[in-house]
Amino acid sequence: QVQLVESGGGLVQPGGSLRLSCAASGIVFRLYDMGWYRQAPGKQRELIANITSGGITNYADSVKGRFTISRDNAKNTMWLQMNSLKPEDTAVYYCNAILGLKPYWGKGTLVTVSS
């Protein structure tokens, strides 16, 4: 059974930082491309960062320079370090794993950026 479990969300003030984690089980983690998506209220889910099985990273323009995606294949874990957070970063953040055409999703963790 595949499980992706996000953690680390919460309430943070503008300018603050959070580190999200995604713990994977039931997959051969090192083979999967991994990504972080987010969905703000009333908006579509969007890809904000991804890291390939080979460690190549890509970022959406909206988070480039502020967020850093990383992974540790030995720990079956992916992270998203989020710095300089803005109110517009408020969303539910989802972990995604994909190999070929089969994606898996976590249930999400809520990040609220507010003073």
Contacts in CASP RR format, 6 or more apart in sequence:
PFRMAT RR
TARGET T0000
AUTHOR 0000-0000-0000
METHOD contacts of the structure
MODEL  1
QVQLVESGGGLVQPGGSLRLSCAASGIVFRLYDMGWYRQAPGKQRELIAN
ITSGGITNYADSVKGRFTISRDNAKNTMWLQMNSLKPEDTAVYYCNAILG
LKPYWGKGTLVTVSS
1 25 0 8 1.000
1 26 0 8 1.000
2 24 0 8 1.000
2 25 0 8 1.000
2 26 0 8 1.000
2 27 0 8 1.000
2 97 0 8 1.000
2 104 0 8 1.000
3 23 0 8 1.000
3 24 0 8 1.000
3 25 0 8 1.000
3 26 0 8 1.000
3 106 0 8 1.000
4 22 0 8 1.000
4 23 0 8 1.000
4 24 0 8 1.000
4 95 0 8 1.000
4 96 0 8 1.000
4 97 0 8 1.000
4 104 0 8 1.000
4 105 0 8 1.000
4 106 0 8 1.000
5 22 0 8 1.000
5 23 0 8 1.000
5 24 0 8 1.000
5 95 0 8 1.000
5 106 0 8 1.000
5 107 0 8 1.000
6 20 0 8 1.000
6 21 0 8 1.000
6 22 0 8 1.000
6 93 0 8 1.000
6 94 0 8 1.000
6 95 0 8 1.000
6 106 0 8 1.000
6 107 0 8 1.000
6 108 0 8 1.000
6 109 0 8 1.000
7 20 0 8 1.000
7 21 0 8 1.000
7 23 0 8 1.000
7 109 0 8 1.000
8 18 0 8 1.000
8 19 0 8 1.000
8 20 0 8 1.000
8 21 0 8 1.000
8 109 0 8 1.000
9 18 0 8 1.000
9 20 0 8 1.000
9 93 0 8 1.000
9 109 0 8 1.000
9 110 0 8 1.000
9 111 0 8 1.000
10 18 0 8 1.000
10 109 0 8 1.000
10 110 0 8 1.000
10 111 0 8 1.000
10 112 0 8 1.000
11 112 0 8 1.000
11 114 0 8 1.000
12 18 0 8 1.000
12 85 0 8 1.000
12 111 0 8 1.000
12 112 0 8 1.000
12 113 0 8 1.000
13 85 0 8 1.000
13 113 0 8 1.000
13 114 0 8 1.000
13 115 0 8 1.000
14 85 0 8 1.000
14 86 0 8 1.000
14 87 0 8 1.000
14 113 0 8 1.000
14 114 0 8 1.000
14 115 0 8 1.000
15 83 0 8 1.000
15 84 0 8 1.000
15 85 0 8 1.000
15 86 0 8 1.000
15 113 0 8 1.000
16 83 0 8 1.000
16 84 0 8 1.000
16 85 0 8 1.000
16 113 0 8 1.000
17 81 0 8 1.000
17 82 0 8 1.000
17 83 0 8 1.000
17 84 0 8 1.000
17 85 0 8 1.000
18 82 0 8 1.000
18 85 0 8 1.000
18 111 0 8 1.000
19 79 0 8 1.000
19 80 0 8 1.000
19 81 0 8 1.000
19 82 0 8 1.000
20 36 0 8 1.000
20 79 0 8 1.000
20 80 0 8 1.000
20 82 0 8 1.000
20 93 0 8 1.000
20 109 0 8 1.000
20 111 0 8 1.000
21 77 0 8 1.000
21 78 0 8 1.000
21 79 0 8 1.000
22 34 0 8 1.000
22 36 0 8 1.000
22 77 0 8 1.000
22 78 0 8 1.000
22 79 0 8 1.000
22 80 0 8 1.000
22 95 0 8 1.000
22 106 0 8 1.000
23 76 0 8 1.000
23 77 0 8 1.000
24 32 0 8 1.000
24 34 0 8 1.000
24 76 0 8 1.000
24 77 0 8 1.000
24 78 0 8 1.000
24 95 0 8 1.000
24 97 0 8 1.000
25 76 0 8 1.000
27 97 0 8 1.000
27 99 0 8 1.000
27 104 0 8 1.000
29 71 0 8 1.000
29 73 0 8 1.000
29 76 0 8 1.000
29 97 0 8 1.000
30 53 0 8 1.000
30 73 0 8 1.000
31 53 0 8 1.000
31 99 0 8 1.000
32 53 0 8 1.000
32 97 0 8 1.000
32 98 0 8 1.000
32 99 0 8 1.000
33 50 0 8 1.000
33 51 0 8 1.000
33 52 0 8 1.000
33 53 0 8 1.000
33 97 0 8 1.000
33 98 0 8 1.000
33 99 0 8 1.000
34 50 0 8 1.000
34 51 0 8 1.000
34 69 0 8 1.000
34 71 0 8 1.000
34 78 0 8 1.000
34 95 0 8 1.000
34 96 0 8 1.000
34 97 0 8 1.000
34 98 0 8 1.000
35 47 0 8 1.000
35 49 0 8 1.000
35 50 0 8 1.000
35 51 0 8 1.000
35 69 0 8 1.000
35 78 0 8 1.000
35 95 0 8 1.000
35 96 0 8 1.000
35 97 0 8 1.000
35 98 0 8 1.000
36 47 0 8 1.000
36 48 0 8 1.000
36 49 0 8 1.000
36 50 0 8 1.000
36 67 0 8 1.000
36 69 0 8 1.000
36 78 0 8 1.000
36 80 0 8 1.000
36 93 0 8 1.000
36 94 0 8 1.000
36 95 0 8 1.000
36 96 0 8 1.000
37 45 0 8 1.000
37 46 0 8 1.000
37 47 0 8 1.000
37 48 0 8 1.000
37 93 0 8 1.000
37 94 0 8 1.000
37 96 0 8 1.000
38 45 0 8 1.000
38 46 0 8 1.000
38 48 0 8 1.000
38 89 0 8 1.000
38 91 0 8 1.000
38 92 0 8 1.000
38 93 0 8 1.000
38 94 0 8 1.000
38 111 0 8 1.000
39 45 0 8 1.000
39 46 0 8 1.000
39 91 0 8 1.000
39 92 0 8 1.000
39 94 0 8 1.000
40 88 0 8 1.000
40 90 0 8 1.000
40 91 0 8 1.000
41 91 0 8 1.000
43 91 0 8 1.000
45 94 0 8 1.000
46 60 0 8 1.000
47 60 0 8 1.000
47 96 0 8 1.000
48 59 0 8 1.000
48 60 0 8 1.000
48 62 0 8 1.000
48 63 0 8 1.000
48 67 0 8 1.000
49 57 0 8 1.000
49 58 0 8 1.000
49 59 0 8 1.000
49 60 0 8 1.000
49 63 0 8 1.000
49 67 0 8 1.000
49 69 0 8 1.000
49 80 0 8 1.000
50 57 0 8 1.000
50 58 0 8 1.000
50 69 0 8 1.000
50 96 0 8 1.000
51 57 0 8 1.000
51 58 0 8 1.000
51 69 0 8 1.000
51 70 0 8 1.000
51 71 0 8 1.000
51 78 0 8 1.000
55 71 0 8 1.000
57 69 0 8 1.000
59 65 0 8 1.000
59 67 0 8 1.000
59 69 0 8 1.000
62 88 0 8 1.000
63 82 0 8 1.000
63 89 0 8 1.000
66 82 0 8 1.000
66 83 0 8 1.000
66 84 0 8 1.000
66 85 0 8 1.000
67 80 0 8 1.000
67 81 0 8 1.000
67 82 0 8 1.000
67 83 0 8 1.000
68 80 0 8 1.000
68 81 0 8 1.000
68 83 0 8 1.000
69 78 0 8 1.000
69 79 0 8 1.000
69 80 0 8 1.000
69 81 0 8 1.000
70 78 0 8 1.000
70 79 0 8 1.000
70 81 0 8 1.000
71 77 0 8 1.000
71 78 0 8 1.000
71 79 0 8 1.000
72 78 0 8 1.000
78 95 0 8 1.000
80 93 0 8 1.000
82 89 0 8 1.000
82 111 0 8 1.000
85 111 0 8 1.000
85 113 0 8 1.000
86 113 0 8 1.000
87 113 0 8 1.000
87 114 0 8 1.000
88 113 0 8 1.000
89 111 0 8 1.000
89 113 0 8 1.000
90 111 0 8 1.000
90 112 0 8 1.000
90 113 0 8 1.000
90 114 0 8 1.000
91 110 0 8 1.000
91 111 0 8 1.000
92 108 0 8 1.000
92 109 0 8 1.000
92 110 0 8 1.000
92 111 0 8 1.000
93 108 0 8 1.000
93 109 0 8 1.000
93 110 0 8 1.000
93 111 0 8 1.000
94 105 0 8 1.000
94 106 0 8 1.000
94 107 0 8 1.000
94 108 0 8 1.000
95 105 0 8 1.000
95 106 0 8 1.000
95 108 0 8 1.000
96 103 0 8 1.000
96 104 0 8 1.000
96 105 0 8 1.000
96 106 0 8 1.000
97 103 0 8 1.000
97 104 0 8 1.000
98 104 0 8 1.000
END
